[in-house]
Amino acid sequence: MNRAIRIRRNRITAMTITGALLATLPGVSAATPLNRQVQTLSEKVKQLEGPAGLLSGISISGYLDPTYIFNSRQHISSFFFGDKTAPYRFYHSSFGDLFLDVTKKFSGGSTLNVQIMPNRGYGAASGSIINAAYFTVPVTGKFSVIGGQIPAWDGYEPQISTGMYTVTHNLLFDFSEPGFFTGVGGQYASGPYTVQMLLANTWNHAFNSSFREPTLEYRFSVAPSSSFSYGLFGTIGKIASVNPGVGSTTRFFNDLDATYTSGPLTLSGQLDHGYQERGAANGRTAEWYGASVMGNYRFMPMVGFTLRYDYLNDTKNGGHVAGSGKLADYNDGFAPNPADPNAGPLRQAFTTALLLYPMKHVTVKLEYRHDWANFATFLDSASGNYHNSDNTVAAQFLFAF
């Protein structure tokens, strides 16, 4: 019985080898079932990759950026990557994660963009891995309809690590600006001018059943040359007050930013102003303003250097605490003055970073950052004492493709 089975297996093996050899002979291969299947599969792949195919116009990019963080007041000294449990702080913001960007361009000019960022992205607070997902559909040569979950159009610093000349973000990015909106709007572009408007869910929320009023977002951008651009961003909408029982009140915010690039030199800056009714720590009107300037110079192909200075005045009525939903944030240095609860902090930060480009796809960033306030508002997690300054050292290892 076993001998009969072995003979049968040998015959099958011989037939398989013979069939494969015949498939390589001229005049025979076209008639074999195996070759017909290969041809059919090849035609299907060509259809997918053709001008109207599903895979045509698709581009994929992304990065990994494990980051080492040392913070003196919080006594942190460890690598930081893909951490869902770490709260959002100036030393634990949108870095140390996986980022994947998939863009699909259609033949009619429409585009679809989806960004995945599992732990530190805009969707992380609600348990979503979607950082952004939006579409652009041209209606005319100059006007397009846009919609989806869209990163806010403010400031000179992008959210993602590949566009940053430092590891950490500036004070305005973390504590003054909105992050993203979800809604539908339009975009008009003509020559150096671009106008964008969006009717969206309020402030940073992808969904919130408490607010029934939409937010208006707008940006006017001008790019007079390939090396210089500037723009004004604004938003008007309701957001929850830090004070219990107040509910949501209207917030106005405007940001003016500009960037100049010439060869190895990049200079950027922005001015912010925000206002919210009954949004301050003492229950009165909150008002804050600030500025950030950054300069980067790439000395040689493998070495660059960055300097950045941030200023954020949040002194009025005890401060707005960045809309964090808390009356005080002693980890980030935002809280009313114990000596005067009607006065908030004046926050500043100075950052310097060395950027190394040792090989293709790899960037190493080494950063030192000093934060300070006009009174003791940084909590020392070990002693429980308060200080007027904090120090952070960061090293980021960025692999991008």
Buried (B, 14 or more C-beta within 10 A) or exposed (E): EEEEEEEEEEEEEEEEEEEEEBBEEEEEBEEBEEBEEEEEEEEEEEEEEEEEBEEBBEEEBBBBBBBBBBBBBBEBEEEBBEBEEBEBBBBBBBBBBBBBBBBBBBEEEBBBBBBBBBBBBBBBEEEBBBBBBBBBBBEEEBEBBBBBBBBBBBBBBEBBBBEBBBBBBBBBBBBBBBBBBBBBBBBEBEEEEBBBBBBBBBBBBBEBEEBEEBBBBBBBBBBEEEEBBBBBBBBBBBBBBBBEEEEBBBBBBBBBBBBBBEEEEBBBBBBBBBBBBBBBBBBBBBBBBBBBBBBBBBEEEEEBBBBBBBBBBBBBBBBBBBBBEEBBBBBBBBBBBEEEBBBBBBBBBEBBBBBEBEEEEEBEBBBBBBBBBBBBBBBBEEEEEBBBBBBBBBBBBBEBE
